[in-house]
Amino acid sequence: MFRSLYLRIKNFIWLVPAIYTFGAFILSIIVFIIDLNFSSKMPDFYSAVFLVGLELAETILGTIAGSLLTMTTITFSTIMVVLTTYSSQFSPRTLQNFIRDPITMRVLGIFIGGFVYAIFSLLFLREGSVGNHVASATFGVLIAFICLAFFAYFIHHVATSVQVSKLIERLAKDLLDTIEEIRDKVEKNNNISLLKVTPMEPLNLPDISEVKSEKFGYIQLVDTDILYKQACDQGITIEVKKCIGQFVSEKKTLAVIHHDGDYKNSFLQAITIGKERTTMQDVEFGLQKIAEIALRAISPGINDPNTAIECIRYLGVGLSEASKLDGSYLVYYNDENEVKVILEQKPFNEILHTSLHQIVHYGRSDVSVMGAILDALFDAAEDNNEEIKKQILHFSEYTAEKIDKDSLTEMDLEYLLEKKKKLAELIFKS
């Protein structure tokens, strides 16, 4: 339940600016109370430093409000420019990485909060309600300096974000964090196993019921902790029939319940379906984001093979880690070794093909791109088990078959053949 709530909160772009806005409103009330009750009682030194005249305070706060509104508009325009750049040059799937960037939302929230503080402080400053000298303008000036500092930091952040190397690095880190979280869960819990075939134990339960989807979209999250608890409490087995990231339609089967009588059907709360895929549990989608940047880079309109090569190198790292999660089913057992939850997932060979086959197809006439793919396969195969190596060798043969031999020279073909031979020697030597 917590992970599902966290995913929903991440999708609320307005949440961080709303928190800063509310905080600024509370601050304006606190400062007004200080002006109302304590300004006249301050020592002369503090009054001379922190308090200003009422007319000057109104002028300062009015200027700050107008300036921050302008800065907010510039920031929003900058965000739109960056989003356009991400969509046109990188991939539409990478937009959410910048939109949900905490720095972006924090800067926008600080500007809006500063504007709200200045406006409400002006509203509270009325002749007769406060003394002739107030501290509201002093706080407004401090907020303005903070906003300027964050504006400079935001410009630096935007300049860094539009660099494709930084974007690829962030996408790769996001992918590796997802893989590491799943691996830790499997390795540190003795009741969780990765299997190639469906366990037979659920067939011992006589009755089978289906859980249908109530809406269409992508499966973003499956809270296995909730499913496991419900399965143990009710003495049933829950078999989730759709993989993370798979698109489902309304009234399609999401899960199958193996039981021997009555049970409470509250399983849909553990399966989050949304309009777009996320990388919270979806390893394949994390790889797809990097692959799409590579595809855009080798397109005739951009023709940037070096960016594609960098993407392929990170794909090799991601595939090497993803291979540690090879299996068709993620199975949860109870303490009596009874199967409680079965979660279908894509095996490594399918993830490998999905991640690289489009790059192989569109880069088949570029020797540098094809060489980078073979290098990435070599890195993924190194220090891996025999079964994974065979799958990688099979894909390398597919890659070699897709090479456009008519557009490459004999030297290029020899270069690629040598890389494929090196990969085969690594695999057969083990």
C-alpha positions in Angstrom: 0.0 0.0 0.0 2.8 2.4 0.8 4.6 1.9 -2.5 1.3 2.4 -4.4 0.7 5.6 -2.5 4.3 6.7 -3.1 3.8 6.1 -6.9 0.7 8.3 -6.9 2.4 11.0 -5.0 5.3 11.0 -7.5 2.7 11.6 -10.3 1.4 14.7 -8.6 3.6 17.3 -10.2 1.8 20.1 -8.2 2.5 18.6 -4.8 5.9 20.1 -4.1 4.9 23.6 -5.3 1.7 23.3 -3.2 3.7 22.5 -0.1 6.0 25.5 -0.6 3.0 27.7 -1.3 1.3 26.7 1.9 4.5 27.2 3.9 4.8 30.7 2.5 1.3 31.5 3.5 1.9 30.3 7.0 5.1 32.3 7.2 3.3 35.5 6.1 0.8 34.9 8.9 3.6 34.4 11.5 5.4 37.5 10.4 2.2 39.5 10.5 1.6 38.3 14.1 5.2 39.4 14.9 4.5 42.9 13.4 1.2 43.1 15.2 2.4 42.2 18.7 6.2 42.5 19.0 7.5 45.1 16.6 7.0 48.0 18.9 8.6 46.2 21.8 11.9 45.4 20.0 15.1 47.2 21.2 16.3 50.2 19.2 19.2 48.2 17.6 16.9 45.5 16.2 14.3 48.0 15.1 17.0 49.9 13.1 18.2 46.8 11.4 15.1 44.6 10.9 12.2 47.0 10.7 11.3 49.4 7.9 8.6 52.0 7.4 5.1 50.9 6.3 5.2 52.8 3.0 8.7 51.5 2.2 7.6 47.9 3.1 4.7 48.1 0.7 7.0 49.3 -2.0 9.5 46.6 -1.4 6.9 43.8 -1.2 5.2 45.0 -4.3 8.5 45.0 -6.2 9.4 41.5 -4.9 5.9 40.2 -5.9 6.2 41.5 -9.4 9.8 40.3 -9.8 9.1 36.8 -8.5 6.1 36.4 -10.8 8.3 37.3 -13.7 11.0 34.8 -12.6 8.3 32.1 -12.2 7.1 32.8 -15.8 10.7 32.5 -17.0 11.2 29.3 -15.1 8.1 27.8 -16.5 9.1 28.8 -20.0 12.5 27.2 -19.5 10.9 24.0 -18.3 8.7 23.9 -21.4 11.8 24.4 -23.6 13.6 21.6 -21.9 10.6 19.3 -22.2 10.5 20.1 -26.0 14.2 19.2 -26.2 13.7 16.0 -24.3 10.8 15.0 -26.5 12.3 15.9 -29.9 16.0 15.0 -29.4 15.9 12.2 -26.8 12.6 10.3 -26.3 9.1 11.2 -25.2 9.5 8.5 -22.5 12.2 10.6 -20.8 9.9 13.6 -20.2 8.8 12.3 -16.8 12.4 12.2 -15.6 12.7 15.9 -15.9 9.1 16.7 -14.8 9.5 14.7 -11.6 12.9 15.9 -10.9 12.8 17.2 -7.3 15.1 20.1 -8.1 12.8 21.4 -10.9 9.7 21.2 -8.7 11.5 22.7 -5.7 12.7 25.7 -7.6 9.2 26.3 -9.0 7.7 25.9 -5.5 10.2 28.4 -4.0 9.3 31.1 -6.6 5.6 30.6 -6.2 6.0 30.5 -2.4 7.9 33.8 -2.5 5.2 35.4 -4.6 2.5 34.2 -2.3 4.4 35.5 0.8 4.7 39.0 -0.8 1.1 39.2 -1.9 -0.3 38.1 1.5 2.1 40.3 3.4 0.8 43.3 1.3 -2.7 42.2 2.2 -2.0 42.2 5.9 -0.2 45.5 5.9 -2.9 48.0 6.6 -2.7 51.3 8.3 -4.0 51.0 11.8 -3.7 47.3 12.0 0.1 47.3 12.5 2.7 49.9 13.7 4.6 52.3 11.6 7.5 49.9 11.3 7.3 46.3 10.2 9.5 43.2 9.6 7.5 41.8 6.7 9.7 43.6 4.1 12.9 42.3 5.7 11.7 38.7 5.5 10.6 39.5 1.9 14.2 40.7 1.0 15.7 37.5 2.5 13.2 35.3 0.5 14.1 37.3 -2.7 17.8 36.5 -2.1 17.0 32.8 -1.6 15.0 32.9 -4.9 17.8 34.5 -6.8 20.2 31.8 -5.5 17.9 29.0 -6.5 17.3 30.7 -9.9 21.1 30.6 -10.6 21.2 27.0 -9.4 18.2 26.2 -11.7 20.0 27.6 -14.7 23.0 25.4 -14.0 20.7 22.4 -13.5 18.9 23.0 -16.8 22.2 23.4 -18.6 23.4 20.1 -17.1 20.1 18.3 -17.7 20.0 18.9 -21.5 23.4 17.2 -21.9 22.7 13.8 -23.3 25.5 12.1 -21.4 24.0 13.3 -18.0 20.6 12.1 -19.1 21.8 8.7 -20.1 23.7 8.4 -16.8 20.6 9.3 -14.8 18.5 6.8 -16.7 21.1 4.1 -16.1 21.3 4.9 -12.4 17.5 4.7 -12.2 17.5 1.3 -14.0 20.3 -0.1 -11.8 18.5 1.0 -8.6 15.4 -0.8 -9.7 17.4 -4.0 -10.5 19.3 -3.8 -7.2 16.0 -3.4 -5.2 14.5 -6.5 -6.8 17.8 -8.5 -6.4 18.0 -7.6 -2.7 14.5 -8.7 -2.1 15.1 -12.0 -3.8 18.5 -12.7 -2.3 17.7 -11.6 1.3 14.4 -13.4 1.5 14.6 -17.2 1.7 10.8 -17.4 0.9 11.3 -15.9 -2.6 12.6 -17.8 -5.7 13.0 -17.3 -9.4 11.7 -20.2 -11.4 11.7 -21.1 -15.1 8.5 -23.2 -15.0 5.3 -22.7 -13.1 5.2 -24.6 -9.7 2.7 -27.4 -9.5 1.5 -26.8 -5.9 -1.4 -24.5 -6.7 -3.1 -27.3 -8.7 -3.8 -29.0 -5.4 -6.4 -26.4 -4.6 -9.7 -27.4 -6.3 -11.3 -24.1 -7.2 -10.0 -21.4 -9.5 -11.4 -17.8 -9.8 -10.3 -14.9 -12.0 -9.6 -11.3 -11.0 -10.6 -9.0 -13.9 -9.1 -5.5 -14.6 -11.5 -2.6 -14.0 -9.7 -0.2 -16.3 -7.2 -0.2 -19.1 -3.6 0.9 -19.0 -0.1 -0.3 -18.0 0.6 -2.3 -14.9 2.9 0.1 -13.0 3.2 -1.7 -9.7 2.3 -5.0 -8.0 2.5 -4.8 -4.2 3.6 -8.4 -3.5 3.7 -7.7 0.2 -0.1 -7.1 0.3 -0.8 -10.1 -2.0 1.5 -12.4 0.2 -0.2 -11.3 3.4 -3.7 -11.9 1.9 -2.7 -15.3 0.5 -1.3 -16.4 3.8 -4.2 -15.1 5.8 -6.9 -16.7 3.6 -5.0 -20.0 2.7 -5.0 -19.4 -1.0 -2.5 -19.0 -3.8 -2.5 -15.8 -6.0 -1.1 -16.1 -9.5 -0.6 -12.8 -11.3 -1.0 -13.5 -15.0 0.3 -10.2 -16.3 3.9 -8.9 -16.2 5.0 -5.5 -14.8 4.8 -3.0 -17.7 2.3 -5.0 -19.7 -0.8 -3.2 -21.2 -4.1 -4.6 -20.0 -7.7 -3.9 -21.2 -10.9 -3.7 -19.2 -12.3 -7.0 -18.0 -9.2 -8.9 -18.9 -7.8 -11.4 -16.5 -5.1 -9.9 -14.2 -4.8 -12.8 -11.7 -6.0 -16.3 -11.0 -6.9 -17.3 -7.4 -6.4 -20.9 -6.4 -8.6 -21.7 -3.4 -10.7 -24.3 -1.7 -13.8 -22.3 -0.8 -14.7 -18.7 0.2 -12.2 -15.9 0.0 -12.2 -12.1 0.1 -11.6 -10.5 -3.3 -9.6 -7.4 -2.5 -6.6 -8.0 -4.7 -7.0 -5.1 -7.1 -5.8 -2.7 -4.5 -2.3 -4.3 -4.7 -2.1 -3.9 -8.5 -1.6 -0.3 -9.8 -2.7 0.4 -13.4 -1.8 3.7 -15.0 -1.7 5.5 -18.3 2.1 5.2 -18.6 4.9 2.9 -17.6 7.2 3.6 -14.7 10.6 2.3 -13.8 9.7 1.6 -10.1 9.5 -2.2 -10.9 9.8 -2.3 -14.7 13.3 -3.2 -15.6 12.5 -3.5 -19.3 11.1 0.0 -19.5 14.3 1.4 -18.0 16.3 -0.3 -20.7 13.8 0.9 -23.3 14.4 4.5 -22.4 18.1 4.2 -23.0 17.5 2.3 -26.3 15.2 5.0 -27.6 17.8 7.6 -27.1 20.2 5.4 -29.1 17.6 5.0 -31.9 17.0 8.7 -32.1 20.8 9.3 -32.3 21.3 6.9 -35.2 18.3 8.3 -37.2 19.2 10.0 -40.5 18.0 13.4 -39.2 20.4 13.5 -36.2 23.2 11.0 -37.2 25.0 11.0 -33.9 26.5 7.5 -33.6 28.7 8.4 -30.6 25.6 9.0 -28.5 24.2 5.7 -29.6 27.5 4.0 -28.7 27.3 5.5 -25.2 23.7 4.3 -24.8 24.7 0.8 -25.9 27.5 0.7 -23.3 25.1 1.5 -20.5 22.6 -1.0 -22.0 25.4 -3.6 -21.7 25.8 -2.7 -18.0 22.0 -2.8 -17.4 21.6 -6.2 -19.2 24.5 -7.7 -17.2 22.7 -6.8 -14.0 19.3 -7.8 -15.3 20.6 -11.2 -16.2 20.9 -11.9 -12.5 17.0 -11.8 -12.4 16.5 -14.4 -15.1 13.4 -16.4 -14.6 9.8 -16.6 -15.9 8.2 -16.6 -12.5 8.8 -14.9 -9.2 7.4 -17.2 -6.5 6.7 -16.5 -2.8 6.5 -19.4 -0.3 5.3 -19.4 3.2 7.2 -21.0 6.1 5.7 -24.4 5.3 7.1 -24.2 1.8 3.6 -23.7 0.3 3.3 -21.5 -2.8 1.4 -18.3 -2.0 2.1 -15.8 -4.8 3.2 -16.4 -8.3 4.2 -13.3 -10.3 4.9 -13.7 -14.0 7.9 -11.8 -15.4 9.8 -11.6 -18.6 12.9 -13.9 -18.9 16.3 -12.5 -19.8 16.3 -13.6 -23.4 13.1 -11.6 -24.1 14.5 -8.5 -22.3 17.7 -8.9 -24.2 15.9 -9.0 -27.6 13.5 -6.2 -26.7 16.4 -3.9 -25.6 18.7 -4.3 -28.6 16.8 -5.6 -31.6 15.6 -2.2 -32.9 19.2 -0.8 -32.5 20.5 -3.8 -34.4 17.9 -3.3 -37.2 18.4 0.5 -37.7 22.2 0.4 -37.1 23.0 -2.6 -39.2 24.9 -0.5 -41.8 27.0 1.4 -39.2 30.1 -0.6 -38.2 30.7 1.5 -35.0 27.2 0.8 -33.7 27.3 -2.9 -34.5 30.7 -3.2 -32.9 29.4 -1.4 -29.8 26.5 -3.9 -29.6 29.0 -6.9 -29.8 31.1 -5.2 -27.1 28.1 -4.8 -24.9 27.2 -8.4 -25.3 30.7 -9.4 -24.4 30.5 -7.3 -21.2 27.1 -8.8 -20.3 28.4 -12.4 -20.9 31.6 -11.9 -18.9 31.4 -13.4 -15.4 27.9 -14.8 -16.1 26.4 -18.3 -15.9 26.5 -20.7 -18.8 22.8 -20.4 -19.6 22.9 -16.6 -19.9 26.1 -16.9 -22.0 24.3 -19.2 -24.5 21.4 -16.8 -24.8 23.8 -13.9 -25.4 25.7 -16.0 -28.0 22.4 -16.7 -29.8 21.6 -13.0 -29.9 25.1 -12.3 -31.2 24.4 -14.7 -34.1 21.2 -12.8 -34.8 23.2 -9.5 -34.7 25.7 -10.9 -37.2 22.9 -12.0 -39.5 21.4 -8.5 -39.5 24.6 -6.8 -40.6 24.2 -5.0 -43.9 27.1 -6.6 -45.7 26.5 -4.7 -48.9 27.1 -1.3 -47.3 30.2 -2.3 -45.3 33.8 -2.8 -46.6 35.7 -6.0 -46.2 37.8 -4.5 -43.4 34.6 -3.5 -41.5 33.3 -7.0 -41.8 36.5 -8.5 -40.5 36.4 -6.1 -37.6 32.9 -7.2 -36.6 33.7 -10.9 -37.2 36.7 -10.6 -34.9 34.5 -9.2 -32.1 31.9 -12.0 -32.6 34.7 -14.5 -32.5 36.1 -13.0 -29.3 32.6 -13.3 -27.7 32.2 -17.0 -28.9 35.6 -17.8 -27.4 34.6 -16.3 -24.1 31.4 -18.4 -24.0 32.9 -21.7 -25.2 35.9 -21.4 -23.0 33.7 -21.5 -19.9 
